Amino acid sequence: MLRLRCSILTHLLSSRPPTSPVSPLHRLLSAAVSPNPASAFAVDDYLVRTCGLTRAQALKASAKLSHLKSPSKPDAVLAFLAGLGLSAADVAAVVAKDPQLLCAKVEETLVPNVAELTGLDLSPSEIARLLSLGPDRFRCRSIVSKLQYCLPLFGSSENLFRALKSGSVLSSDHERVVKPNVAFLRECGLGACDIVKLYVLTPSPLNISTERLRTAVACVEGLGVSRGSPMFRHALQAVAFLNEEKITTKVEHLKETFRWSDAEVGIAVSKAPSLLTKNKESLQRRSEFLISELGLEPAYVAYRPAMLTYSLEGRIRPRYYVVKFLKENGLLKRDPSYFTVFKESEKAFKKMFIHPHKEAAPHLEKDYDAACKGEVPTNFRFT
């Protein structure tokens, strides 16, 4: 290990011009070569002065490193990180995220991991990025076998890195849980793209037992969503963590709230499975606005349930205000479909309902933008 450290340190230190400023990381590496055994080792001071953490970060991190009595292990790890090309700022971020990385075994774990990841065609910069995204996983030898499985599944290292930002992909139990679940979902007709989208969720349906996943698939089919449907993945995501009793309760609540028949609630859920994840208050407010205030028929909403997934205050109400304003001022030749009004993108909505009326209603776009932020402009206060 000493030879490895000295090799890295010699390269790093000799490559710096003599006249250049001495960075905190450079001072760290110099100290790693010639430590002063007589000095008392204070973990929190080490984290601040050597690793670049703030005092608050060091206080939090030091609780996990209280067993350290000398800087020998952290010095070796920091020299290793520098050899990977991590800057002082990168090192500080990694240590703050996972202080126990400073206790990792360099020659037994970190160096072999780098060698084997290089064998998976990951570049040095990609390996450094991987370590930054998941330092806790990097200090485990199992990271190599997990990446051997994940890289082909995700299609590219870039896709995997994006997933690592949003979920704990590498912390899953691959052999006993993930691999059997992926195989089962492939049997259900899901492609790699859809499986990956399920994998990066937190929590992820791929992390439940295969038996429970089979039950969830049966439940999805019972709701009228077939395995070949574009909504299958979304329905599986919605019910994976619900038991049969909860699903039944939610379906009954949807029927009562929107005055739907059994057939209509089945149609709505099959088209928008995420309705099963909405809370009661949210659904009640949408029912009161769309059915009671706008006067839409329950069947109309059931066949267009996407309306129920849009923001009520940030999208539905402001657009309704615009249409009502245009109608009351004789600026619309015919009544538009509210589904069209609500489903269009922001750009398309403005192009269809705001921009054509700039001369007749120059304030309209400003009022609409204000309404989207929760305000109700004077022009939208109807009697």
C-alpha positions in Angstrom: 0.0 0.0 0.0 2.9 2.4 0.9 4.4 1.9 -2.6 0.9 2.7 -4.2 0.5 5.8 -2.1 4.0 7.0 -2.7 3.7 6.5 -6.4 0.5 8.5 -6.6 1.8 11.2 -4.3 5.1 11.5 -6.1 3.3 12.0 -9.4 0.9 14.5 -8.1 3.4 16.5 -6.1 6.1 16.6 -8.8 3.6 17.7 -11.5 2.9 21.0 -9.6 5.1 24.0 -10.6 7.3 25.2 -7.6 5.8 28.7 -7.8 2.2 27.6 -7.8 0.0 28.2 -4.7 -0.2 25.2 -2.3 -3.8 23.9 -2.3 -5.4 22.2 0.8 -5.3 18.9 -1.1 -1.6 19.4 -1.8 -0.9 20.0 1.8 -2.9 16.9 2.6 -0.8 14.7 0.3 2.4 16.2 1.7 1.2 15.3 5.2 0.3 11.8 4.1 4.0 11.2 3.1 5.5 12.5 6.3 2.8 12.3 9.1 3.7 13.5 12.6 3.0 10.6 14.9 3.3 12.9 17.9 0.3 15.0 16.9 -3.0 14.1 18.5 -5.6 13.1 15.9 -8.8 15.1 16.0 -11.3 13.8 13.4 -13.4 16.9 13.1 -10.3 19.1 12.6 -9.0 16.7 10.0 -12.3 16.8 8.1 -12.2 20.6 8.0 -8.6 21.3 7.4 -7.6 18.3 5.3 -10.9 17.2 3.6 -12.4 20.7 3.1 -15.7 20.1 4.9 -17.5 22.9 6.7 -17.5 22.8 10.4 -21.2 21.7 10.5 -20.5 18.9 8.0 -17.5 17.8 10.0 -19.5 17.7 13.2 -22.1 15.5 11.6 -19.5 13.2 9.8 -17.2 12.8 12.7 -19.8 10.8 14.6 -19.3 8.0 12.1 -15.5 8.2 12.4 -15.0 8.4 16.1 -13.1 5.1 16.1 -10.2 6.5 14.1 -7.1 7.1 16.1 -4.7 8.2 13.3 -4.9 9.7 9.8 -3.2 6.7 8.1 -6.3 5.2 6.6 -7.9 8.5 5.6 -4.6 9.7 4.1 -4.4 6.6 1.9 -8.0 7.0 0.7 -7.6 10.7 0.0 -4.4 9.9 -2.0 -6.4 7.3 -3.9 -9.2 9.8 -4.7 -6.7 12.4 -5.9 -5.2 9.7 -8.1 -8.6 9.2 -9.7 -8.6 12.9 -10.6 -11.1 14.2 -8.0 -10.5 17.8 -7.2 -10.4 19.1 -3.6 -14.1 20.2 -4.0 -15.0 16.7 -5.3 -13.3 15.1 -2.3 -15.1 17.3 0.2 -18.4 16.5 -1.4 -17.7 12.7 -1.4 -16.5 12.7 2.2 -19.5 14.7 3.3 -21.9 12.3 1.5 -20.1 9.2 2.9 -17.6 9.8 5.7 -17.0 6.1 6.1 -15.3 6.0 2.7 -12.3 7.3 4.6 -12.1 3.9 6.3 -12.2 1.9 3.1 -9.5 -0.6 2.3 -7.5 0.9 -0.6 -5.6 -2.2 -1.8 -8.2 -4.7 -0.9 -11.3 -2.9 -2.2 -10.8 0.4 -4.0 -7.9 -0.4 -6.3 -9.4 -3.8 -7.4 -12.8 -2.1 -8.0 -11.1 0.5 -10.3 -9.2 -2.2 -12.2 -12.4 -4.3 -12.8 -14.5 -1.3 -13.7 -11.9 -0.3 -16.2 -12.4 -3.8 -17.6 -16.1 -2.9 -18.1 -15.0 -0.2 -20.5 -15.6 2.6 -18.0 -13.2 5.5 -18.5 -11.3 7.1 -15.6 -13.6 10.1 -15.6 -16.6 7.8 -15.6 -15.2 5.8 -12.6 -14.6 9.1 -10.8 -18.1 10.2 -11.5 -19.5 6.9 -10.4 -17.6 7.2 -7.1 -19.0 10.7 -6.6 -22.6 9.5 -7.2 -22.4 6.5 -4.9 -19.3 6.5 -2.6 -21.0 4.1 -0.2 -21.5 1.5 -3.0 -18.0 2.1 -4.3 -16.4 0.8 -1.1 -18.1 -2.5 -1.6 -16.7 -5.2 -3.9 -20.2 -6.1 -5.0 -20.4 -2.9 -7.1 -18.6 -4.6 -10.0 -21.0 -7.5 -10.4 -24.0 -5.1 -10.0 -22.6 -2.9 -12.8 -22.0 -5.9 -15.0 -25.7 -6.4 -14.8 -26.9 -2.8 -14.8 -24.9 -1.4 -17.7 -26.5 -3.6 -20.4 -29.9 -3.1 -18.8 -29.6 0.7 -18.8 -28.0 0.7 -22.3 -25.2 3.1 -21.5 -23.2 4.5 -18.6 -24.8 7.9 -19.1 -28.3 6.4 -18.5 -27.1 4.6 -15.4 -25.5 7.8 -14.0 -28.8 9.6 -14.5 -30.6 6.8 -12.6 -28.0 7.0 -9.8 -29.0 10.6 -9.2 -32.6 9.7 -8.5 -32.5 6.3 -6.9 -30.5 3.7 -5.1 -30.1 1.3 -8.0 -26.8 -0.2 -6.8 -28.1 -0.8 -3.3 -30.7 -3.3 -4.4 -30.4 -7.1 -3.9 -29.8 -8.1 -7.5 -29.5 -11.8 -7.2 -32.5 -12.6 -5.0 -34.8 -9.7 -6.0 -34.0 -7.6 -9.0 -32.9 -10.2 -11.5 -36.0 -12.5 -10.9 -38.3 -9.4 -11.1 -36.7 -8.2 -14.3 -37.1 -11.7 -15.8 -40.8 -11.8 -14.8 -41.5 -8.3 -16.2 -39.9 -9.3 -19.5 -42.4 -12.2 -19.5 -45.1 -9.6 -19.0 -44.0 -7.9 -22.2 -42.2 -4.9 -20.7 -39.1 -3.8 -22.6 -35.8 -2.6 -21.1 -36.9 1.0 -21.3 -40.0 0.5 -19.2 -38.2 -1.7 -16.8 -35.5 0.9 -16.2 -38.2 3.5 -15.6 -39.6 1.3 -12.9 -36.2 0.6 -11.5 -35.2 4.2 -10.8 -38.4 5.0 -8.8 -38.1 5.4 -5.1 -39.5 3.1 -3.8 -39.1 0.8 -6.8 -41.5 -2.1 -7.7 -38.4 -4.0 -8.7 -37.3 -4.1 -5.0 -40.3 -6.0 -3.8 -40.5 -9.8 -3.7 -41.3 -11.5 -7.0 -44.3 -13.1 -5.3 -45.7 -9.7 -4.4 -44.9 -8.4 -7.9 -46.9 -11.2 -9.4 -49.8 -10.3 -7.1 -49.5 -6.6 -8.3 -49.6 -7.7 -11.9 -52.7 -9.8 -11.3 -54.3 -6.7 -9.6 -53.4 -4.5 -12.6 -55.1 -6.9 -15.0 -58.1 -7.1 -12.6 -58.4 -3.3 -13.1 -58.7 -3.8 -16.8 -55.2 -2.9 -17.8 -53.7 -5.6 -20.0 -50.0 -6.5 -20.2 -49.7 -5.0 -23.7 -51.3 -1.7 -22.7 -49.2 1.5 -22.7 -50.6 2.1 -19.2 -49.4 -1.3 -17.8 -46.2 0.1 -16.4 -48.0 3.1 -14.8 -50.7 0.8 -13.3 -48.0 -1.5 -11.9 -46.3 1.5 -10.4 -49.6 2.7 -8.8 -50.6 -0.6 -7.2 -47.2 -2.2 -6.3 -47.3 -0.9 -2.7 -51.0 -1.2 -2.1 -52.8 -4.3 -0.8 -56.1 -5.5 -2.3 -58.2 -3.9 0.5 -56.6 -0.4 -0.1 -57.2 -0.7 -3.8 -60.8 -1.6 -3.3 -61.3 1.4 -0.9 -59.7 3.8 -3.4 -61.8 2.5 -6.3 -65.0 3.0 -4.2 -63.9 6.5 -3.2 -63.4 7.4 -6.9 -66.9 6.1 -7.7 -68.5 8.2 -4.9 -66.4 11.3 -5.5 -67.0 11.5 -9.3 -70.4 9.8 -9.4 -69.1 7.1 -11.6 -70.6 3.7 -12.4 -68.6 0.5 -12.1 -67.9 0.7 -15.8 -66.9 4.3 -15.8 -64.5 4.0 -12.9 -62.9 1.0 -14.7 -62.4 3.1 -17.8 -61.0 6.0 -15.8 -58.5 3.9 -13.9 -57.4 1.9 -17.0 -56.6 5.2 -18.7 -55.0 7.0 -15.7 -53.9 4.5 -13.1 -52.2 7.2 -11.1 -55.7 8.2 -9.9 -55.2 5.4 -7.3 -52.3 7.4 -5.8 -54.2 10.6 -5.3 -55.3 11.6 -1.9 -59.0 12.1 -1.1 -58.8 15.9 -0.6 -57.2 16.4 -4.0 -59.8 14.3 -5.8 -62.6 16.0 -3.9 -61.4 19.5 -5.0 -61.2 18.4 -8.6 -64.7 16.9 -8.5 -66.2 20.0 -7.0 -64.5 22.2 -9.7 -65.0 20.1 -12.8 -68.4 18.6 -12.1 -70.1 21.0 -9.7 -68.7 24.3 -10.9 -67.9 23.8 -14.6 -70.9 21.4 -15.0 -69.0 18.6 -16.8 -70.8 15.3 -16.9 -69.2 12.5 -14.8 -69.0 10.3 -17.9 -67.1 13.0 -19.8 -64.5 13.1 -17.0 -64.3 9.3 -16.8 -63.4 9.0 -20.5 -60.8 11.8 -20.1 -59.3 11.1 -16.7 -56.0 12.8 -17.6 -57.8 16.0 -16.5 -57.7 14.8 -13.0 -53.9 14.5 -13.0 -53.3 18.2 -13.9 -52.6 20.8 -11.2 -55.9 22.4 -10.2 -54.5 25.7 -9.1 -51.6 26.0 -11.5 -53.2 24.8 -14.7 -57.0 24.0 -14.7 -58.4 27.1 -12.9 -56.2 29.7 -14.7 -57.1 28.2 -18.1 -60.8 28.1 -17.2 -60.5 31.8 -16.2 -59.1 32.6 -19.6 -61.8 30.8 -21.5 -64.5 32.3 -19.4 -63.1 35.8 -19.9 -63.0 35.3 -23.7 -66.5 34.0 -23.7 -67.9 36.8 -21.6 -66.2 39.4 -23.9 -67.4 37.8 -27.1 -63.9 36.9 -28.2 -64.6 33.2 -28.9 -66.5 32.1 -31.9 -67.5 28.7 -30.4 -67.1 27.0 -27.0 -64.0 24.9 -26.9 -63.7 21.4 -25.4 -62.5 21.8 -21.8 -60.4 18.7 -22.3 -58.6 20.4 -25.1 -58.2 23.5 -23.0 -56.6 21.6 -20.1 -54.5 19.0 -22.0 -52.6 21.3 -24.3 -49.0 22.3 -23.5 -48.4 25.7 -22.1 -47.0 26.9 -25.5 -50.0 25.5 -27.4 -52.5 26.9 -25.0 -51.2 30.4 -25.3 -51.0 30.1 -29.1 -54.6 29.0 -29.3 -56.3 31.1 -26.6 -54.1 34.1 -25.7 -52.0 35.3 -28.5 -54.8 35.8 -31.0 -56.4 38.3 -28.7 -53.4 40.5 -27.9 -55.0 43.6 -29.4 -58.5 43.1 -27.8 -57.1 42.0 -24.5 -53.5 43.1 -24.1 -53.5 42.2 -20.4 -54.7 38.6 -20.9 -51.3 36.9 -20.9 -50.1 38.8 -17.8 -53.3 38.0 -16.0 -53.0 34.3 -16.9 -49.4 34.1 -15.7 -50.5 35.7 -12.4 -53.4 33.2 -12.0 -50.9 30.4 -12.5 -49.0 31.7 -9.5 -52.1 31.6 -7.4 -53.3 35.2 -7.8 -56.8 36.1 -9.2 -56.5 39.3 -11.3 -59.4 41.8 -11.3 -60.2 40.8 -14.9 -60.8 37.2 -13.7 -63.1 38.0 -10.8 -66.5 37.1 -12.3 -69.8 37.8 -10.8 
